[in-house]
């Protein structure tokens, strides 16, 4: 008994193999009896299209076998066509941008939607979009027995398209935020590069969480009352953590910035590394940091210096 016919267009060989692979895998995972058998026939109409028809071996087995075919079709559509669907939708949304920028946005969206699968967001995952497609396919075949890929999907399945649009909107917003952040980092790096250094060395002691000490070459506090107003305005607009420290460091622009931390992967630390680049040095000496933690707890002050070999002496 016929279940559904699918028309696939050039290049149809690879696509047909992928579609059948999805269905075979689902068949192996789902069917636990040899009584139900799914069959298919392929017919090349001309050099540009292939016709694949799926059959159930018995009318009593139509429902479970059709479920396998539709689930396989949904997986195939997401895997084989969704990137092109996504590019079309992004071009429509961002038609005013250059082609290369649109492609960059598309690549970024692809990374979020497939590598990260929109995890931790309110938007659909791959599995959710496959389920949405499967439901729309089920409704579609109530009136149609032939599916043209990819045209039928893009134009006849509005719920799936809306789901994809929502995920794209999220990814585009994330891209814009990331793009603005990178542009701002570039501006700060340039500002540091062209500004004359006012002190030779600065030490940033990361005590814990977002508690820092900002010290000069003799391990004395760097005053923050003369921060460049222009720098502070830039920081306030774009960064949301430890504004004073970042502003002070950019204002004094040390020739060398030693960052003492046990969490070098912390976003605040990575941001400072991006800004100061080769002028920043990460140090992860627990004993050294613990001395400052103890000093803060006891409300005492430490003094010290660093020799030419980078060895630190505190007293």
C-alpha positions in Angstrom: 0.0 0.0 0.0 1.4 3.4 -1.0 2.4 5.8 1.8 3.9 8.8 0.1 5.9 9.8 -3.0 8.8 12.2 -2.8 10.3 14.2 -5.7 14.0 15.0 -5.2 15.9 17.3 -7.6 19.5 17.4 -8.8 21.9 16.6 -7.2 19.6 13.8 -6.2 21.9 10.8 -5.7 23.5 12.0 -2.5 20.2 13.3 -1.1 18.4 10.1 -1.8 21.1 8.1 -0.1 20.9 10.3 3.0 17.1 10.2 3.1 17.0 6.4 2.9 19.8 6.2 5.5 17.6 8.2 8.0 14.6 5.9 7.3 16.6 2.7 7.5 18.1 3.8 10.9 14.6 4.6 12.3 13.3 1.3 10.9 16.0 -0.6 12.8 15.4 1.4 16.0 11.6 1.2 15.9 10.4 -2.0 14.3 10.6 -5.0 16.6 8.7 -7.5 14.4 9.5 -8.9 10.9 5.8 -8.8 10.1 5.9 -5.1 9.3 8.0 -4.2 6.3 8.7 -0.9 4.6 9.5 -0.9 0.9 10.5 1.8 -1.5 11.0 2.2 -5.2 13.1 4.8 -7.0 12.6 6.1 -10.5 14.7 8.6 -12.3 12.3 10.8 -14.3 15.0 12.7 -16.2 18.5 14.0 -15.6 17.2 16.5 -13.0 14.8 14.7 -10.7 14.3 11.4 -8.9 11.0 9.9 -7.7 11.0 7.9 -4.5 7.8 6.1 -3.5 7.3 4.3 -0.1 5.0 1.4 0.5 3.7 -0.6 3.5 3.5 -4.4 3.1 0.0 -4.4 4.7 -2.7 -1.9 5.3 -2.7 -2.8 9.0 0.8 -1.6 9.2 0.3 1.7 7.5 0.3 3.9 10.7 3.7 2.7 12.3 5.4 2.5 8.9 4.1 6.0 7.9 5.4 7.3 11.2 8.9 6.0 10.3 8.8 7.6 6.9 7.6 11.0 8.1 10.2 11.0 11.0 12.9 10.1 8.5 11.7 12.9 6.1 11.8 15.4 9.0 15.3 14.4 9.9 16.4 14.6 6.3 14.8 18.0 5.7 16.6 19.5 8.8 19.9 18.0 7.9 19.9 18.6 4.2 17.9 21.7 3.6 17.7 23.8 6.7 20.9 25.7 6.1 19.6 26.9 2.7 16.2 27.8 4.3 18.1 29.7 6.9 20.1 31.6 4.4 17.0 32.6 2.5 15.3 33.9 5.6 18.4 35.8 6.8 18.7 37.4 3.3 15.1 38.6 3.6 15.6 40.0 7.1 19.0 41.6 6.4 18.7 42.5 2.8 20.3 45.9 3.4 23.6 44.3 4.4 26.5 43.3 2.1 26.5 39.7 0.8 29.6 38.8 2.8 28.1 40.1 6.0 25.0 38.1 5.4 27.1 35.0 4.9 29.0 35.8 8.2 25.6 36.0 10.0 24.5 32.8 8.4 27.7 31.0 9.6 27.3 32.4 13.1 23.6 31.2 13.2 24.6 27.8 11.9 27.1 27.5 14.7 24.5 28.4 17.4 21.7 26.4 15.9 23.6 23.2 15.2 26.7 23.0 17.3 25.0 24.5 20.3 21.5 23.5 19.3 20.0 26.7 20.8 20.6 25.1 24.2 19.6 27.2 27.2 17.3 29.4 25.2 13.6 29.7 24.7 13.9 28.8 21.1 13.6 25.5 19.3 16.2 22.7 19.3 16.8 20.5 16.3 14.6 17.8 17.8 11.7 20.3 18.3 12.0 21.4 14.7 12.0 17.8 13.5 8.8 17.1 15.6 7.2 20.2 14.1 8.0 19.1 10.6 6.7 15.6 11.3 3.4 17.0 12.5 3.0 19.2 9.5 3.9 16.4 7.2 1.1 14.3 8.8 -1.4 17.0 8.1 0.0 17.6 4.6 -0.5 13.9 3.5 -4.2 14.0 4.4 -4.7 15.9 1.2 -1.6 15.2 -0.8 0.3 12.0 -1.6 3.3 13.7 -3.3 6.0 15.8 -1.6 8.4 18.0 -3.7 11.7 18.8 -1.9 12.5 21.4 -1.0 9.7 23.6 -2.4 6.8 22.0 -0.6 8.4 22.4 2.8 9.5 26.0 2.5 6.1 27.2 1.1 3.6 24.8 2.6 4.7 24.4 6.2 4.2 27.7 8.0 4.5 26.4 11.5 8.0 25.0 10.8 9.0 28.2 9.0 7.9 30.2 12.0 9.9 28.0 14.4 13.0 28.4 12.2 12.4 32.1 12.1 12.3 32.4 15.9 15.6 30.5 16.2 17.2 32.7 13.5 16.0 35.9 15.3 17.8 34.7 18.4 21.0 33.8 16.5 21.0 37.1 14.6 20.6 39.1 17.9 23.5 37.1 19.4 25.6 37.8 16.3 24.9 41.6 16.5 25.9 41.6 20.2 29.1 39.7 19.5 29.9 41.9 16.6 29.5 45.1 18.6 31.6 43.6 21.4 34.4 42.7 19.0 34.3 46.2 17.5 34.5 47.7 21.0 37.4 45.4 21.9 39.2 46.6 18.8 38.6 50.3 19.8 40.0 49.6 23.3 43.1 47.8 21.9 43.8 50.7 19.6 43.4 53.2 22.5 45.9 51.3 24.6 48.3 51.0 21.7 48.4 54.7 20.8 48.4 56.0 24.4 51.7 56.6 26.1 52.3 54.4 29.1 52.2 56.2 32.4 53.6 53.4 34.6 56.0 50.6 33.9 54.1 47.8 35.7 50.7 47.1 37.1 49.6 44.0 39.1 46.0 42.9 39.1 45.5 40.5 42.0 42.4 38.4 41.6 41.3 37.5 45.2 38.0 35.6 44.4 34.9 36.0 42.3 34.9 39.6 41.2 37.2 40.9 44.0 40.4 42.5 42.6 43.3 44.5 43.9 45.0 46.9 41.4 48.6 47.6 42.4 51.6 49.4 41.0 55.2 48.0 40.7 55.8 48.3 44.4 52.5 46.6 45.1 50.8 49.8 46.3 47.2 50.7 45.3 46.8 52.6 42.1 44.6 55.6 42.6 41.4 55.6 40.6 40.4 59.2 41.2 42.0 60.5 38.0 40.4 58.1 35.4 40.1 59.6 31.9 36.5 60.7 31.5 36.5 59.6 27.9 37.6 56.1 28.8 35.1 55.8 31.6 32.3 56.8 29.3 33.3 54.1 26.8 33.6 51.5 29.5 30.3 52.4 31.1 28.4 52.0 27.8 29.8 48.6 26.9 31.1 46.6 29.8 29.0 45.5 32.8 31.7 44.3 35.3 34.6 45.9 37.2 34.3 49.2 35.2 36.7 51.1 37.5 39.5 48.5 37.2 39.3 48.3 33.4 39.0 52.1 33.1 42.0 52.7 35.4 44.2 50.2 33.6 43.4 51.7 30.2 44.1 55.2 31.6 47.5 54.4 33.2 48.3 52.0 30.3 51.1 50.0 32.0 53.9 48.8 29.9 53.4 45.4 31.5 50.3 44.0 33.2 50.7 41.1 35.5 47.4 39.3 36.1 47.6 37.1 39.2 44.6 34.7 39.1 43.6 31.1 39.7 40.9 31.4 37.1 42.5 32.5 33.8 39.4 31.4 31.8 37.2 33.9 33.6 35.6 36.3 31.2 36.9 39.4 32.9 40.5 38.1 32.7 40.1 37.1 29.1 38.8 40.6 28.2 41.8 42.2 29.8 44.1 39.9 27.9 42.3 40.9 24.6 42.8 44.6 25.4 46.5 44.4 26.5 47.5 41.5 24.3 51.3 40.8 24.5 51.6 43.4 27.3 49.7 41.1 29.7 51.1 38.1 31.6 49.1 35.5 33.5 50.4 34.2 36.7 48.7 31.4 38.7 50.7 31.3 42.0 48.3 30.2 44.8 50.8 31.0 47.6 51.3 34.6 46.2 47.6 35.3 45.9 46.9 33.7 49.3 49.3 36.3 50.9 47.1 39.1 49.6 43.9 37.4 50.6 45.3 37.1 54.2 46.4 40.7 54.1 42.9 41.8 53.1 41.3 39.7 55.9 43.7 41.2 58.4 43.4 44.7 57.0 47.2 44.9 56.6 49.2 46.2 53.7 52.0 44.4 51.8 54.9 46.0 50.0 57.3 44.5 47.5 59.1 44.6 44.2 59.8 42.4 41.2 63.4 41.8 40.0 64.5 41.5 36.4 63.9 37.8 36.4 60.2 38.3 37.3 60.7 37.1 40.9 58.5 38.9 43.4 59.6 39.8 47.0 57.0 40.8 49.5 57.4 42.2 53.0 
